[in-house]
Amino acid sequence: MNILVLNAGSSSLKYQVIEMPSQHVKCVGLVERIGMEDAIFNHEINDEKHKEILPILNHEIGLQKIAKTLLDKKIGVLNSVDEIKAVGHRVVHGGSKFSKTVVVTQEVKDNIRDLFDLAPLHNPANLTGIEIAETIFTSAKQIAIFDTSFHQTMPKEAYQYAIPNKYLSTHKIRAYGFHGTSHKYVSEKAIEYLGEEKSKNIITIHLGNGCSMSAIKNGKSIENSLGFGPMNGLIMGTRSGDIDQSVIFFLMKKLNKSVEEVNNLLQKESGMQGLTGFSDLREISEKSAQGNQDCKNALNLAGYRIRKYIGSYAAILNGLDAIVFTAGIGENSAIMRQLACENLDFLGIDLDETKNEIRSKDIREIQKSISKVKILIIPTNEEIEIAKQSYQLIK
């Protein structure tokens, strides 16, 4: 069975065609800079890479380009769009309505639309991807996989905020957690790698442009650093992470910022971007090594925040067997992993700096032999996880 996995961002479309249940990846691709005359289209099949620069002014044109490429006689993998039996869509926010993967209906789309305000950078694009895919892959089932679903096992003491109860019961204001597809995938890989007896208490650390951490007990999420929306917790590429609510009131009352201006400030102008003028960690790391103090300070702040959460999560787990680094930064940034593990020997976390520098696409351990806690790097594969959940639902 061929499953097309789509991850629609505000200006991008990631895709893979995956044959299930073998999990064979037939092709991968990415459309970047949607809305521009010089959009970038990347397509890879059998390790052969194809790149085009062309005008792609909206998501519909982007998805039509993807469909046309999938049918191409030279670099395509399909004879007909009808060979796609399901399209699995990543949807960031599922609110309290979606605790599992679902077949898309009009009601599901309406509910995704209702959550736009909670994930304004993600849910609108996710819904756009669904609506366009429905018009192109007409015989396929459209499947929605929610980032929040994995965290529905969080206990009430983890998800409820200390505000009047009516806001939870009536308005569903609570912590939901995000990056669930990634946290689920790597935690299951860690349990498989370590064995159930040695993986009862795990902290998964997803570090990309968006960042989050999860406390995993016996394979279940009991805490996630992101909350009502994907803004708080760790320092991210353009998002501030944790901030005192008083700062928001000060910005609005004293500096006359509007709600929209504050929202834009905290979502798009803060984090590493706000601290350094750059959002790409590779550039920040290079400039830090060259002596840029703002970049050095930003890395220290980000590392401190991760360590703070590791300590907190070790406490609520009442023990720690392993920590797992994943996603673009978690898998590839030795300096970020080093800063995240600094001065944690009291918790039994001892990083081996030589092992930390080794690059590999495989699961690997980077702790010293004396470390009581395993430190793992596990490459995430949200697309495979989305394909697995789509296949299981329609099988």
PEZIQUI-V661097 format. One line per field, one symbol per residue. ss: DSSP state (H for helix, E for strand, L for the rest). phi: phi as a letter, one per 20 degrees, with the letter a starting at -180 (. if undefined). burial: 1 if it has 9 or more other C-alpha atoms within 8 Angstrom, else 0. A space follows every 50 residues. Layout:
ss=???
phi=???
burial=???
This chain:
ss=LEEEEEEELLLLEEEEEEELLLLEEEEEEEEELLLEEEEEEEEEELLEEE EEEEEELLHHHHHHHHHHHHLLLLLLLLLLHHHEEEEEEEELLLLLLLLL LEELLHHHHHHHHHLHHHLLLLHHHHHHHHHHHHHHLLLLEEEEEELLHH HHHLLHHHHLLLLLLHHHHLLLLLLLLLLHHHHHHHHHHHHHHHLHHHLL EEEEEEELLLEEEEEEELLEEEEELLLLLLLLLLLLLLLLLLLLHHHHHH HHHLLLLLHHHHHHHHHHLLHHHHHHLLLLHHHHHHHHHLLLHHHHHHHH HHHHHHHHHHHHHHHHHLLLLEEEEEHHHHHHLHHHHHHHHLLLHHHLLL ELHHHHHLLLLLLEELELLLLLLEEEELLLLHHHHHHHHHHHHHL
phi=.eceddcedfcbcebbdcedefmfeeacabddmfodfdfdddccblmedc ccdbfcebffffffffffffeffedeccebfffeebdedfcfddleeddb fcffcfffffffffegfebfecggfgfggfffffeddfeefedddefegg efeffgfeeeeecggffefedleaedmblffffffffffffffenffdbf ccddcedcfdcacceddlndfdabfecfcecenffdgcdfmgbfgfffff geeedlffgfffgfgfeccdlffffcncdefffffffffeofffffffff fffgfffgfgffffffflqbebdcebmgfgeddfffffffdfldfgendc eeffffefdaeefbdceffeffdfdddcgfbffffffffffffef
burial=01111111101111111111001011111111111101111111100000 00011110101111001011110001110011011111111111100110 11010000100110110110011111111101110110011111111111 11010001110000001100011111111111111111111001110011 11111111101111111011111111111111111111111100000111 11000010000101111011111111011010011011000101110111 11111110111011001001111111111110100111111001000111 110011000000101110001011111111010111111110000
